[in-house]
Amino acid sequence: MKQQALISKLVFGLILILVFALPNFTGFAQDQTEERELLEQELRELEKLIAEYEADITKTEQEKKTLQNQIYILRNKIAKLNLQIKESNIMIEDLGLQIVDTKTSINKTSLRIEDSKQKLAEILRTIYEEDQKSLIEILLSEKELSGFFNNLIALEILNLKNKELLENIKNLKFYLQDQKESLDEEKDDLERMVKIQTLQRQESQAIKKNQEYFLKLTEAEYQKYLQEKQETEKKAAEIRAKIFELIGVPEAPTFGEAYELAKYVESITGVRPAFLLAVLTQESNIGKNVGQCYLKNPSTGEGTVAYNGKKISRVMKPTRDVQPFLSITKELGRDPYNTLVSCPMSYGWGGAMGPAQFIPSTWVLYRDRVKKITGKPADPWVIKDAFLASALYLTDCGAAKQTYNSEWRAAMIYFSGSTNSRYSFYGNSVMKLAADIQRDINVIEK
């Protein structure tokens, strides 16, 4: 009867283990729930204020072009951008809390898996010891036949519960994998929001410079400025000779050279030149502030800053980009550890290549298509190849339709792989740049 009592205790203990080992898929503690709710409420209020500023700016731009109106518009644009930067800060903070929550949940799940493994091992050892006894030994050890059958039933229950526990451990592992994937996505979102904020700060600084200039003018001087601006816009040669800044290019092309290349790419892909140039300008605006780095450790993704040799982590994501990067550089005969890629920003990974800022894992999806067009290995650091790959990517995103909505959507997908509204600043900024570039193109084409 002692053996029966022992097995009964084991069954009871196993049931307890199963109860505590089951993953709580809906209720991991969210310590920052209230804080996140407050942040989301603040975001809604900011979105309302930003919309009000946008409506006021649009209305004033339709009124008479006076110096007072221009200064008023610039002041409101700066105020709107300050709100957008604040909005980005809140989104970054919210994403930071999500990441903390997910990391905590990952740690808890990992501990549950390890705890379940240890308890399962203990029970398996006990079952193994019982299995070493023959049926005759168990039968003779019991005074009554009912005790023998009770023991057999208890052992069968243990075996059944073991299978259930193994299944639960497997489910926990699947849940853990989902959590890790969520963590990667949250970190990517965080990286994108930092890039958005970079663009917002750049635009704010540019508008402030304009405001400082206009504040020094009289109304008569401003009207003269408008007249001279119109005359300058007619000078196609000046526009064509402007330098078109691109990151990762030793010698930047002129605007005219970039436009001719964009026209060539349009003939192949159908992507509008002004839109393509706007996307590349936007990517360069992001890239200017991240410096240039070399990958040094393919296992960890660590590297160095090119201009000072300082060691830096997260230069390239090992699980996603290192192997494609080694393949790309090998095909081109480049030294992978002395080839410039982008440095990481505050969050996320670096590793973007050339003027179009392709990460290696994305570039490999387009290099064969570029090679088919040019007849030689595609090089992300060569302007022509970068233009082609970007346009092919944008074509896949629907940009060849050449409507505002299709181009806006394509820009958003190019940036984030989605049309998530939290990144709308990127798409709006690209379309504004495209309109400015189109005006220059119209002057050249006249």
N, C-alpha and C positions, 0 to 999 in steps of 0.2 A: 504493500500500500504506500510505502514511502516513495517508490518509483512513480506511482500514479500521481502522488501529491507534487513531486518534482516536475513532472510533465505538465500538470495543470498550471503550476506557477509559470512555467515557460510560455504556455499558451497565453496566459493573462499578460505576461510581460511583453510578448510580441504584439499583442493587440494595442497596448499602450504605445509601443514604438511606432506602429503604423499610424496611429492617430497624430503623433507629433512629427512624423516624417513627411506627412502629406504636405505638398506645397500649397501655400495660400495664394492663389492666383489673383485674388481680388483685394486682398487686405494687408499688404505689407505696410508698415507704419509710415505715414507721410508726415514727418515732423514739420515740414515747411509748408503745409497745405494752406494755412491762413495767410502766410506771407505771400505765397504765389497768387492767391485770390485778390489780395490788395494790389499787387503789381498789375494784374490783368485789369482791374478796375481803373487804375491810373492810366493804363494804355488806352482804354476806351475814351477816357476824358481827353487825352492828348490827341487822339485821332480826330475827335470832334473839333478841337481848336485848330489843328492843322488844316482841316477842311475849310474852316472859316477864313483862315489866312489865304488859302488858295483861291477861294471865291473872290475875296477882296482884291487880290493881285490881278486876277483875270479881268475884273470890272475896271480897275484903274488903267490897265494896259490898253483898254479900248477907248479911253478918253483922250483928250488932246495931249500931244506930246510936249509937255512943259518940263522945265528943270525940277519944279516942285513935285510934280507927279512922279518923275523918274526917281528922285530921292526917296519919295514915299514908297514906291514899289520896291526899291532896293532894301529899305528898312524892314518892310514886311517879309521880304524873301529871307533876310538874315534871321528875323524872328521865327519864321517857319522852319528854317533849317536848324535853329537852336532847339526847337521842339522835337524835330525829327531825330536830332542827335540824342536828346533826352530819351526819346522813345526807344532808340537803339540801345541805350544804356540799360533801360528796364528789360528789354528783350534779352540782352546779354546776361543780366542778373538772373532773370527767370530761367534761362537755359542752364546757368550755373547751378541753380537749385535742383533742376531736373537731373543734372549729371550727378550731383551729390546723392540724390534719392536713388538713382539707378545703381551707383557704386555700392551704397549701403545694402540695397536689395541683393546685389550680386554676392556680396560678402556673406549675407545671411543664408542665401541658397547654397553657397559653397560649404558653409559650416554644416548645414542640414545634410548635405550629401555625405560628407565625411563622417558625421555622427551615425547616419544610417548604415554606412558601410561597416563601421566598427561593431555596431549592434548585430548586424546581419552575420558577421564573421563569428561572433560569440554563439549565436544560435545554431549556425551550421556546425560548429565544433561539437555542441551538445548533441545534435541530431546524429552526427557521425559516431559519437561514442555509443549512443543507444543502438545504432545500426550494427555495431560490432557484436552485439549479443544475439544469439540464435533464438528462434521462436521457442525451443525447448527450455532454454534458460529462463526466458521471460515467463513461460507457462509455469514452471516449477517454482518460481519466486513468488507466485501469487497463490493465496490460500483458496481463492474462489475463481471460477471460470470468468465471472463478470469482470473481475479486475484485469484479467488478461485482455479481454476485448476493449475495455476502457483505455488501456495503454495503446492498443493498436489505433483506436480512433483518435487519441490525442496526438500520436505521431503523424497520422494522416493530415490532421488539422495544421500541425506545424509545417509540413511540407507545402500545403496549400497557401498558408500565410507567407511562407518564404517567397513563393512565386509572386504574390501580390506586392511584397516589399520590393522585390527586384524591379517590378513594373513601375512602382512609384519612384524608385531611384532613377530609372530611365526617363520618366516624365520630368523629374527635377533637372536632369541634365539638359533636356530639350528646353526647359524654361530658362535655364542658365544661359544657353546659347542665344535665345531670343533677347535676354537682357543685355548680353554683350553686344549684339547687333544694334539694339536701341541706343546703347552708350556711344557706339561709333557714329550713328546718325545724329545724336545730340551734339557731339563734338564737331561734326561737319557743319551743323546749323550754326553753332557758335562761331566757327571760323568765318562763315559767310557773313554773319552779322557784323563781325569786326571789319570785314572788307567794305560792307555797306557804310559803316561809320567813317571809314577812311575817306570814301568818296564824298560823304556829306561834309566832312571837315574841309576837304579841298575846295568844294564849291562855296562853302561859307567864307573861306579866306579870299577867294577870287572876287566874290560879291563885295566884301568889305573894302577891297582895294578900289573897286569901281566907285563905291560910295564915297571914299576919301577923295577920289579924283573929282567927282561931281560936286561935292560940297565946296570945293574951291572955285567953282565957276559961277559967273553971273548968268542971268537968263539969256542975254545976248550972246555970251560965249557958248552957251549950251546949244542954241539954235545954229551957230556957226559950226559947232562940232557935228551936229546932225547932217548939215549940208556937206561937210568934208567927208563924213563917213559914207554918205551915199556916193560921192565921187570916187572914193577909194575902192568901194565895192565894185566899181566898174573897171578897175585896173586888173585885168585878168593876169597879166604877166607877174604882178606882185603876189597875187594869190598862188599862182602856180609855183613860184620860187620859195614859198614858205616851207620851213622844215616841218616834216610830219614826224613827230616824236614817237618812237617805238622802243619798248624795253628789250634788252638783250640783242640789240643790233649794233655792231661796231660803227657803221656809218649810216645815220638815219637818212631816208630818202626825202626828197622834196615832196610837197603836196602834189605837184603835177605828176611826179613819178609814181607816187602811191595811187593816184587816181587812175593812171593808165594801166597799172597792174590790176586794180580793182575792176576796171572795164573788161580786161581780158578774162578775169575770173567770172564775171557776170555772164560772158558768152558761153561759159561751160556749165555754170551752176544755176544761173537765173537770179542770184542774190544781188540786190541793188547796191551799187558802189558806195553811195553815201551811208547806207546802213552797215555794210561790212566795215568801212573805215571807222564808223562810230563805235562798233563793238571792239575793234582793235585798240582804239583810243582809250576806251573805258578800261580795258584790261591793262593797258600801259599805265593808266592813272593809278590803278591798284598796285601794280608792280613797282612803281617808282620808290615806294616807301618800304619795300621789304628787303632791299639790298640784293646781293648776289652771293651764292654759296657753292661749295663743292661737297659732294657726297664723299665720305671717307670710310664709313663702316657699313657695309651692306647688310649686316645682320641686325643692327640696331637702328639704322637710318641716321646715325650721327654724322656730322660733317664739320666744316670750318667756314668762316666768313672770308671771302676772297681777299678783301682789302687789308685785313689785319691778322689773319690766321687764327682768330679766336675760335675755340671749339664751341659747337652749338648742337643741341639735340633737335630731333624732329625735322631734319632736312628732307628726308624722304620716307614715306611709309613703307616699311619692309614687306608687309604682307600684301600690299597692293601694287606698288610702283617700282621697287628695286629691280626685280627680274625683268620687267619690260624695259626699264632704263638700260640695263646691261645689254639687252638684246639690241636696242636702238643704237647705242654707241658702238657696239661691235660691228653692226652692219655698216656704219658710217666711218669706221676706222678711227673713232675718237677714244681718248683715254677717259673712261667713266669717272675717274677720281680727280680729273682736272678739266671737267666740262661744267660750265656754269649752269646752275639752276636757281630758282628762287629760294630765298630763305623763308622760314616759317614766320607767320605773324604772331600775335599774342597767343593765339590758340591754333590747334590743328597742325597740319604738316605743310612743308614747302615742297620743292621738287618740280615746280612748273617750268616748262622749257620754252625759250624763245619768245618772239613778239606776240604770239597768240596765246601764250601762257597755258599750253596743253600739259596736263600731267601725263606721265609715261603710259599709264594704263589706258588712257583715252586715245593718245596718239597712235598706239598700235592698231586701233580699230580703223584708222583712216590712212595709214602710211601706204598700204597696198593700192588703195584707190588713187592716191596722189602719184605713186610710182607709175601706175597704168597711164596716167595723163602725161607725165613729164618724161617717162622712159628711163628714169634713174632713181636710186634709193631716196626716199623722202627724208628731208632734213628739217626738223622743227626750228633750227636756228637760221635757216635760209628764208628770206622774206617771201619769195614766190611760193615756196612750199607751205609756209605758215598761212598765207592768204588763202591758198587753195583748200587746205585742210579745214580752216575756219569756215569757209563758205560751204563746203560739203556738209559739215556738221550743222550749220544753220539751215541748209536746204533740208536735211533730214528732220529739222524742227519746224519746217513749214514756211521759211522765210521767202522762198521763191515766189510766193503769191503776191508779194510786194504791197500788201495792205498794212495799215497801221497796226491793226490787231494781230495779224499773222507775224509781223516783225517783232512786235512787243513780246508776244508769246515766245518766239524763237530766242530772243535775247535772254528772257527769264530762264528758259530751259538750258541755254548755253552756260549760264551762270550757276544754276543750282540743280538742274535736272527736273525742275518742276515750275509751276506758275504760282507758287505759294505767295500769298499777298504780303507776307512779312518782308519779301525781297523786292517789292514793287518799285522802290526807289531806284534800283539798278535798271529795270526796264524803262522807267520814265526818263532817267538820265540818258540812256542810250538813244531814245527817240528824240530827245532835245538836241543831243549832239548831231544826230543824223539830219535834223532840220537845218542846223547851222552849216553843216558840211554841204548839204544840198544847195544852199544859197551860194556858197563859193563855187560849186560845180556849175550852177546856172550862169554865173558870171564868165567862167572859163569857156563855156559852150556857146556863148553869144557870138 
